[in-house]
Amino acid sequence: MIQTPYLLFLGDAPDQLAAKVAQGIKDWRPENAVGQYRMAGCGADLGLKDMELAEAKAAGAKTLVIGVANRGGVISKEWKKVLVAALEEGFDLASGLHNLLRDEPDLVAVAEACGRALHDVRVPEVDYPIANGVKRRGKRLLAVGTDCSVGKMYTTLAMDAEMRRRGMKSTFRATGQTGILITGDGVPLDAVVADFMAGSVEWLTPDNDDDHWDIIEGQGSLFHVSYSGVTMALIHGGQPDALVLCHEPTREHMRGLPGYKLPTLEALRDMALGLARVANPDCRVIGISVNTQHMDEDAAKRYLTELEARMGLPATDPFRFGPGKLVDALAAEFLEPA
């Protein structure tokens, strides 16, 4: 088990979005976030106290969590100096990067010498099956996005929390490193061998009570040429009964792909729903989640109102305005008498 609380390592993250792992932990498990460690040139700030290693250790932090999701998931030489120093200071290390801590000989040697643990949460620990497409009992909701990092995890975490608050049967199903660090369980989907990805999602969302909802964390985007594969695995392996469309309206292009424009929400609706109905012909789109963090409140409200009129679906920013509209729509579609 990863020891809590954490010192969140932001390194030299160029912007807030690059620190989304740390941001997610701070927002959803604030009791585990003692402080943040930022290097020179860091463009992210969680609003936590900046701490040196010794200060954080004295404050009770037990694990340094790499809170950055950089392109390619690599550990830089500059980071390595801090990670070694953290081990020597008495911290365990936890990471969700593709570049595994256990594959770095110097980190392994220092960890062994200091009696510290290295936690790689992006390592599958189960022999997942190949998907069989057999219909499972229970209900499932999946968040799909026009792009990567548009709020799919926040949407599903917020919906799950609101559903449980209302007494509904709900479980958040983590499929990425941040969700796993927040909840302590899940499938590191983008580290699963391709033939077994959809099967791992079936394994993650097994038979359940007829009125139980698995709220599945989305990954990637069908329109993102780098990461569309994980989205397909979630759509077919998850066999969702309901989809929530996720969007960030101020983006000028797909994240990391300046030559690609974002698709429209109509295009996302039509493509995702068509593919979802391959595995579940009864799948429906129940609402839209919009990340309005770069809009002022009045502009955000106008945009959501216009979007509802255009799409004929409830739309909200679940982090800014709450997920109530989305949960109301889910209840109206599936739980109330016709």
N, C-alpha and C positions, 0 to 999 in steps of 0.2 A: 504493500500500500504506500502511496505517496504521502509523506508527512506534511501536515499543514501546521501553521499558516505559511504563506508564500512571500518571498520577495520577487516582484515581477520585473524581469529583465527586458528593457526596451531597446537596449543596444544603441545602434545608430539608425533606427527606423526612420525612413525619410518623411513619413506622414502618419496621421492618426490611423488610417486604414491598415497600414502595414503592421500596426500593433494590435490587430483585432483579437488575437488570442488573449493578451493581457487585458484588453478592454472587456472582453466577455467575462473573464473571471472577476474583474473588479465590479462589473454591473450585477452579476448573478450570484456571486459568492463573496460579497464585500468583507465578510468576517474572516476570509482567508487571505486578504490582501493587506499585508503590513505596510508596504511601501513600494516605490519604484526605483530602479537603477537605470540611469540614462548616461550614455557615453557622449562625447563631444560630437556635435552635428546632429543629434537626435531631434527629429521634427515632431515627435509624438509626446503627449502629456496626458496622463490619466487623472490629473488633479490630486494624486497621492503625494505623500511626502517623499522627496528625493533622499535616498539613503545610501551611504557607503556600506560596504559589507559588514564591517564590525558593528556599526550602529544598528543595522537590521537584525543581526544575530542577537545583540543585546535586547532588542525589542521583541524577541521570541520567534522570528522567522526560522523555519527549519529547512525549506527547500527553495532554491533559486529556479524559477520557472522561466524558460525562454518564451517570452510572450510575443514574439515577432513571427509573422508568416511572410517570409520573403520569397521572391520568385526562384523556384528551384529548391528552396528549403535547405540552404547551405549554412555551415558554421564558418565564419570568416576568421582569419588570423587575429584580427583585432578582438573579436569576441572571445577567442580561445584564452587570451591572457586573463580576462575577467573570470571565465569559467574555472580555470585552474586555481586562481586566487580564492574563489568561492569554496571549492573543495577543501583547500587548505584552511579556510576559515571555519570549516565544520558544516557546510551546507551539503545536502543532497542536491542533485540536478535533475530537472524534468524537462522534457522537450517533446514537441510534436512534429519536429522537422523530418523531412525525408533523409537528411544527413544525420544518421543515428549517432548518438553519444557513444554507444558501445563499439562503433567502428573507428573511433579516434583513439589510437594507442596511447597517446600521452594522457588523455583524460582517464582512460581505463587504469593506467599505471598510478596516477595520482589518487584516484578514487580508492583503489586497493590499498595504497599506502596509508591513506587517511581513514580507512574504514567507512567510506561514504558510498551511497547508492546512486546509480545512474538509471533513470526511468525514461524509456522511449515509448511514448503512448501510441506512436504510429506503427506499431508492430502487431500484426495479427497473431492472436494467441489461440485460435480455434481452427480446426480443419473444417472449413466451410464446405457445404455441399454445392453441387451444381443446381441451379434453380430448376424446379419442376413445374411451376405455374399452377399448382393445385390450389384451389380457392381455400382460404383459411377463415375460421370463425373470427368474429370481432370486426371492428372498423379501423380504417387507417386514413390519415390525412398526410399529405406531402406538400411541402413548400417548393415551388419552382420559380426560377428567376430569369429576367431578361439578361442578366450578367452575373458574374461572380461578385461576392461581397456586397450584396444589395440589401441584406437583412433577413435571409432565410432562417438562420439560426435564432435570431432575436424574435422573429415572428412565431416560430414554433415553441420556444421557451415561454413567451408571453401567453400564448394560447393555452398551453398546458397548465400554467399556473392559474389562469383565470378559470379554466374548466374544473380544476380540482377545488378551487375556492367555491365554485357553485355546487360542489358535491357530485360532479360527473366523474366517471371512471376514465382516467387519462394517464398515459405514461409518455414522457419525452424520450425519444429514441435518438441517441447521439450517433452521428456518422462521420465526425471529423475530430481533429485533435482538441479543439477548444471545447466542444460539447463533452468530450470524454473527460477533460480536466475539470469541467464544471460539475458533472454528475458522477464521475468515477466509473462509468461503464459505457459500452457502446462498441461500434465497429469502425476501425480506421479505414474507411472504404477505399480511399485512393492508394492504399498500400496493399490491397487484396489483389491477387492474380486475376487478370481480366475474366477468365472463364468462370470464376467463382464469385464475382461481385454481386450479381443478382441473387445468387444463392445465399450470400452472407446477409442480404437484406431480408430474405425470407426467414432466415434463422433469427434475425434480430426482432422480427415482428410475428411471433408464432400464433397459433390458435389462442383465442382468449374469449372472455364472456361476450355475448352478442352485443351488449351495450358498452363495451370497453373500446376506447380510442387509443391507438398508437399514433402519436404526433411525431412524424418523421422529419428530422433535420435535413434540409435540402443541401445539395452540393453542386457547384459548377453551373452550367447553363447549356441547354440544347443548342444555343446559338454561339457558344464560345468554342472555337476550333481547338483550343488547348485542352479543355476540360469537359467536353460534352459526354464522354464515356461514362463518368460517374453518375451523371444525371439520368442517362438511359437505364443504368442498373437500378437506380432508385425507383424509377417509374415502373419497370417491369417486375422487379423483385418485390417492391412494396405493394403492388396491386392496390393503389390508393382508391378509396371510395370518394375522397374529396381532395381537390387541389386548391391551394392559395397561390395566386400570382404575386410575385415580389418584384419591385422596381425602384430604381433611383433615378429620378427624372432630370437631374442636372448633369449627368454624364455626357461628355461629347463623343466618347468612343468606348468600346469594350475594354475592360481593365487589362492592361498589358498588350493590347492589340490596337494601336492607333489607326490602322487601316480598316478597321471594322466598326461600323455604326451599331448602336443598340437597336434591336428589333422593337416593333411596337408591341404593346400589351395584347392587341388583337392577334398578332402573329404568334405570340407566346401561347395565348389561350388555345388557338386552333391547333398548333403543333403538339403541345403537351397533352391536350385532351385526346386527340386522335391516337397518340402513342399509348396513353394510359388505357384507353378502351380496348387495346389489343389484349391486355391481361385482365381488365375488369370493365366489361361493356357498360356498367352502370355508373362509372365515375362521373363526377360533376365538378365544375368550378364554383366555389362558394363565395369568393371574395378576393380583394386586392389589398396587399400590404405595400405601403409606399414609404421609403426612407426619405424623410423631408429635412434631414439635419442641415442641409445647405440652403434652406428656404426660411424666411421669417414666418412667424405664426400665421399672419393674415394670408400670405401667399400660399402657404401650405393648405390652409382651409379652403381657399378658392380652388386650388388644384384638385383637391379631393372631391369637392362638390361637382366640378366639371367632369371629373373622371367617372363618378357615379352616374351622371346623366348620359355620358357617352357609352359606357360599357354595360349599364344596367346591372351593376354589381356593387355591394357595399365596399367602401374603400376607407382605410384608415392608416395612420402611422401608429402601430401598436406600442412603440416605445414612447412616443410623444403624447398620444391621445388615448392610449389604452387599446387592448384587443377586443373590447366588448362587442363591436359590430361584427367581427369575424366569428366569435363564439355564438352570437345571436343567430347569424346566418346558418351556421352548422346545425344548431338546435332546430331551426325552422325547417331545414331541408331533411334532416334525418331522425329527429327525436320526437317531434310533435305530430299528432295525428293529421293525416292528410285531409 
